[in-house]
């Protein structure tokens, strides 16, 4: 069995859906599970619906219309007959959304987020399943929430591997193409949960692990894994091979091509991961598996924006000891602040973090009861794997460096607001 995953950029319009059909015709679709993300930028659009519902109901109808118009435009481009069953199925999902607004009593943001944003994946898979059937590819649409079971940590749900593996094993001998959603699951109360932003790659890996799949193929809008983001860097290089270890390192530092949690289940069973272009599916792309760390061996650049650098010190200038650091990490954990870099001196402890849930100001208020803190917002974290001296000189000469940290294979810079490159 093989697992295919298509991201939002590859199905952002009717042309993308038609191309998906061609990829399946080219690559074969027997013994395949197809995992699909939300179309285009629909995750962002549904996040706007969540925010309007919770904080500004005057614009809620407008935000829903944006989502509705987007999906119906794709429907009208794909299907000639507006009485097609898929129109009814999409309309039912919008009715489900309206019903949620009426019946919901829980206004906790993360819970609401998962119930609403997950509709984007459901709509995408309904449309794609119907289009493939219309064009001669038999398939079975499945609701991922019946298979991937999680705890109730909304927006960052942890997989219950025992229950999930038992459920997914039921698909082991299915030869017909199965189409399902990435990113989402359900808890013990059957409430929808999500696995973290960009979690569709992780969904594909979960299926691969549970079914002992031959491979996972992720189809992207790039040729494979590049050594840098082509939107930021010129003259990027395609990496033809990456080891699991190297890919995990790159994902940890923020490389967006592969979701950080995707790699561990694949490594445990040595299931190869292929990252390919959806415009050229027969090209080799990038293989992630056992073997050489990196081929070719070139510097790799990873940029994370919207970072906060905070330097923390005790009020009496005493040493920053283990108990102080432990107390600070407890606060970081309590307020769900993602730590990307740490550095400490005798009397100071610096942390580069991202505030995914908008909790930084509350964290700062709690922190200042005991400590002093100076911070920079909108900082940039630049990580260079397999760096050379030229890289370091270039960054230091052209940017205001707030913090620098170097290890054997990696150098990291926290930069003030803007990354300047002279290439």
C-alpha positions, -999 to +999 in steps of 0.1 A: +000+000+000+011+036-007+001+068+008-003+100-013-007+134+002-017+166-016-014+200+000-036+230-003-014+247-030-018+217-053-056+219-052-062+256-048-085+257-079-103+236-104-071+233-125-053+218-095-080+192-090-078+183-126-041+179-123-046+157-093-067+134-115-038+133-140-013+125-113-034+095-102-037+083-137+000+086-142+011+072-109-015+044-104-042+045-078-047+009-067-038+002-031-035+039-024-048+061+004-051+097-006-048+123+021-059+158+012-055+192+029-078+222+027-079+239-007-056+268-012-057+292+018-090+279+032-075+271+065-068+308+069-103+317+056-119+294+082-097+309+109-113+342+099-147+326+104-137+315+139-125+350+149-156+366+135-179+341+154-161+347+187-151+384+185-170+403+157-203+387+146-210+417+124-186+404+098-194+367+103-218+364+073-192+381+051-165+357+062-187+327+055-196+340+021-159+342+012-155+305+020-188+295+003-180+315-029-145+300-031-158+264-029-188+269-052-165+285-078-144+254-079-176+232-080-190+252-109-157+248-128-156+211-123-192+199-126-215+208-155-247+199-136-256+219-105-279+191-094-249+169-089-249+152-055-217+170-044-235+203-043-259+188-017-230+174+003-212+208+004-244+226+013-249+201+042-215+210+056-225+247+055-257+238+073-236+220+099-216+252+104-248+272+109-261+246+133-229+248+153-233+286+157-268+280+171-261+251+194-226+256+206-222+267+243-185+262+245-167+295+236-132+283+244-111+293+213-092+261+206-123+240+208-142+262+185-113+264+161-112+226+157-149+223+151-150+250+124-116+249+107-118+211+101-147+217+077-122+229+051-107+194+048-141+178+046-152+201+018-119+195-002-122+157+000-159+157-008-152+177-040-122+156-050-139+123-044-169+134-065-147+147-093-126+115-095-158+093-096-171+116-124-139+109-143-137+071-140-116+067-108-136+046-084-129+057-048-143+056-013-146+087+008-138+081+045-142+103+075-107+104+092-124+111+126-135+074+126-099+063+123-075+087+140-084+090+177-067+116+199-069+132+233-087+165+238-058+190+234-076+210+208-053+224+180-024+202+192-041+169+198-020+138+207-027+106+188-040+076+207-018+051+188-035+020+202-070+030+192-058+046+159-038+016+147-067-008+155-091+014+134-068+019+105-059-018+103-094-023+089-083-007+057-054-031+053-068-052+025-086-025+006-075-022-030-099+006-040-086+042-037-095+057-003-098+095+001-096+111+035-088+143+053-054+154+067-049+174+098-080+162+118-091+135+142-115+130+170-114+126+208-132+100+230-163+122+229-162+123+191-155+160+191-133+170+162-096+177+170-067+189+149-031+177+149-014+211+146-010+235+117+002+217+085-007+184+101-018+167+069+017+153+064+015+138+098-018+122+089-002+105+059+026+092+082+001+078+107-016+058+080+018+046+066+029+035+101-003+017+109-006-001+075+032-008+071+030+011+038+056+008+011+060+046+009+046+080+015+045+106-014+039+142-006+030+163-037+041+200-035+043+231-056+081+228-056+104+202-072+111+186-038+130+196-007+151+226-015+180+239+005+162+272+011+128+289+005+129+301-031+106+330-022+135+344+000+167+330-014+180+329-050+198+300-066+182+273-044+194+237-048+172+206-049+182+180-023+179+146-039+183+127-007+180+134+030+183+110+059+155+108+085+178+124+110+187+154+088+150+159+079+140+158+115+167+184+123+155+206+094+118+202+104+126+210+140+143+243+130+113+253+109+117+239+074+081+241+061+083+214+034+079+185+059+058+187+091+080+180+122+059+152+135+057+134+102+092+118+103+093+098+135+067+072+127+082+067+092+117+063+107+105+037+132+095+014+103+120+027+078+092+038+054+106+060+026+092+095+021+091+110-014+086+148-018+076+155-054+063+182-076+026+178-084+034+193-119+061+166-126+051+135-106+075+113-125+105+133-115+125+119-086+121+149-063+136+142-028+139+109-010+139+109+028+151+076+042+182+057+055+215+067+040+236+098+034+226+128+055+224+152+026+229+149-011+243+172-024+260+185+008+253+222+007+243+248+033+206+247+041+188+280+052+157+280+073+138+312+082+112+316+109+095+350+112+073+366+139+096+355+167+100+370+201+134+372+218+132+378+255+161+380+279+152+372+315+172+380+347+166+379+384+157+412+401+187+410+425+213+401+398+219+367+414+230+338+392+205+322+369+205+287+383+187+255+374+157+262+397+152+296+380+154+281+345+129+253+356+105+279+368+107+299+336+101+267+315+070+259+336+056+293+327+065+288+290+047+255+291+017+269+310+012+297+283+019+274+253+048+294+240+070+275+215+107+277+223+130+277+193+163+287+208+177+291+243+210+307+256+221+316+291+248+335+308+256+338+345+228+363+352+206+361+321+185+335+303+175+343+267+147+325+248+136+329+212+099+318+210+067+321+190+034+331+204+010+308+184-019+313+208-015+350+217-004+343+253+028+363+254+015+394+273-001+372+300+031+352+303+051+384+306+028+396+334+033+363+353+070+364+347+075+399+360+063+389+395+097+374+400+120+383+371+129+412+348+125+408+311+136+427+280+122+416+247+121+422+209+091+414+188+088+406+151+123+391+152+136+366+126+153+333+135+177+322+107+191+287+110+219+275+087+227+238+086+261+228+073+272+264+073+305+279+061+324+310+071+311+329+041+275+324+054+283+338+088+302+368+075+274+377+051+247+376+077+268+395+103+278+422+078+243+429+065+220+424+095+215+435+131+222+404+150+205+402+184+218+367+193+240+341+177+245+305+186+269+280+169+273+243+172+292+217+150+268+217+121+244+245+128+245+283+133+215+303+144+209+340+143+181+360+159+178+391+137+160+424+142+128+425+121+143+420+086+166+396+068+190+413+044+208+391+019+234+401-007+238+371-030 
